[in-house]
Amino acid sequence: MTEYRVPALDLSTRIGIGLEMLQDIPQRGWGRVTELAQTHGVSRTLLYQIRDQMEAAIRDSLAPKMPGPQAKMDLLDLDEALIRRAITVLPMVQGSVRGIQTGLDLLFGVKRSIGYIHATLEESGRKATVYNEALMPARPILGEVDEIFCGGKPCLTVVDGESFMVLNIAAADARDETTWGLTFLKLVEQGVVFHDIAADGALGIQAGMKAAELGVPLRPDLFHLMQEATKISQRLERLAYQAMTTTICAWNALDDLTNPKPRRGRPRQSKLLPEEAEAQEIVAIDIFDNWNWLLTQLRQALEPITPAGQIASTTAIRETVQIIAALMQQLNRTDVVDFATSVNKKLDLLLAPICALEASLESLRIGLDAATESAIIRGWRQRDQHQLTIQQLFPPSLHALAQAFWDALAHFHRSSSLAESFHSWLRPHLELHHSLPNWLAPLLQLFWNNHRFQRGKRAGHTPLELATDAPALPLSDVIDWLVEVAPDPTS
């Protein structure tokens, strides 16, 4: 039960005090406020607050209003009980249209039809599309392009590899040259400038880039190559453990045959002798260990920076990778041989980003000693840890040189892993709706670009403010604009 802080000062007393305090000085009398304060045992400040509250209430009650019946207004108390109710209800309902209908009923006791909810989502989706298309990155982006499938249809994704801003997410009927070409042209018309594009081996993406005449390099996706290698690693590890299990079974079977006191139950059997099983186990473990070592060497060889902290030589990388691929082929496994052959075929594409980096820094490295180059690169690699600028790390004579190095390294790009990360976040929505509705795609894009990262090198920032260098509006304000008739928040 609610009650006043000063129980003796009840409602009728406050009304009387408020009416008296509203009178002018001649009618109220000099010193009347002090007398009232002493009578009721309160401060003069409280009496003036009661006067202001009374005046505001009278003005609100007597202010002109729209003629006709007034709209019904139900006030909702946002208390701890409602918050706990929302926490309990939200995991129970899905994000589908019917799930929204159930959530409205359980949380607020409000009933809305499926048609009303769908129409509201359609309107919000249209406004979100306008909002998304109005805000484009301020700089050329490191494009990451990929496709995710739902219901047998592709959804085309374009992500900025630097800010993690989603530039396009839309369902399409195909993923061919025409569809991707139109997608790229649409982004260019909106103001997107590509620095390069990283993608897997999808032919539609490559053909779409040519059809749109983007004129930017296509970087092969190292992420998918390493993902393929991970599958081989898991397969070889599983085979090694199976061989170890087979050896144990062979020794157990031999023990049952030679033990003078047989164990209870059916005798254990093995198709191999212990010596044969151990030989196969040694081979399986050797293949797994050798593959892991070669894969580690391959991943390190493809790095643009050497362990000594200098820009790697593409000539040395090419020779090293070719030797590693030849050693992989000697493992005499079909999947490993196919992987090594694929690496040799893609070697020129894999080396293209490193060649571009090496060429861009060639003139700067003339006469530059190894220690200085290593210090500049080490400063760039640890920039997120020490949070120091070039001006704080290096003397004035190295500022321009270090800045050029840092800019070139920042634009080194050869993976679409951010697009894959976004897809992992997007997939539950696709599985829930069995598709990507026209209203859902722009709403998810708007949410992603305005949400604030909680961890990582982008912690505390939104993709939108990283891409546009402008302070982002709170996500709640953007959503308020979606559901209300209000001025464009981007203007």
BELRA-V212151 format. One record per helix or strand of 3 or more residues. SS is the DSSP state (helix for helix, strand for strand). FROM is the first residue (numbers start at 1). LEN is the number of residues. If there is no record, write none. Layout:
ss = <SS | SS>
from = <FROM | FROM>
len = <LEN | LEN>
This chain:
ss = <helix | helix | helix | helix | helix | helix | helix | strand | strand | strand | helix | strand | helix | strand | helix | helix | helix | helix | helix | helix | helix | helix | helix | helix | helix | helix | helix>
from = <11 | 25 | 32 | 44 | 80 | 97 | 114 | 141 | 153 | 166 | 177 | 194 | 203 | 218 | 222 | 274 | 314 | 334 | 347 | 370 | 383 | 390 | 396 | 417 | 438 | 463 | 475>
len = <11 | 4 | 9 | 19 | 11 | 12 | 21 | 10 | 8 | 6 | 14 | 6 | 10 | 3 | 37 | 28 | 16 | 12 | 14 | 12 | 4 | 4 | 15 | 17 | 13 | 6 | 9>
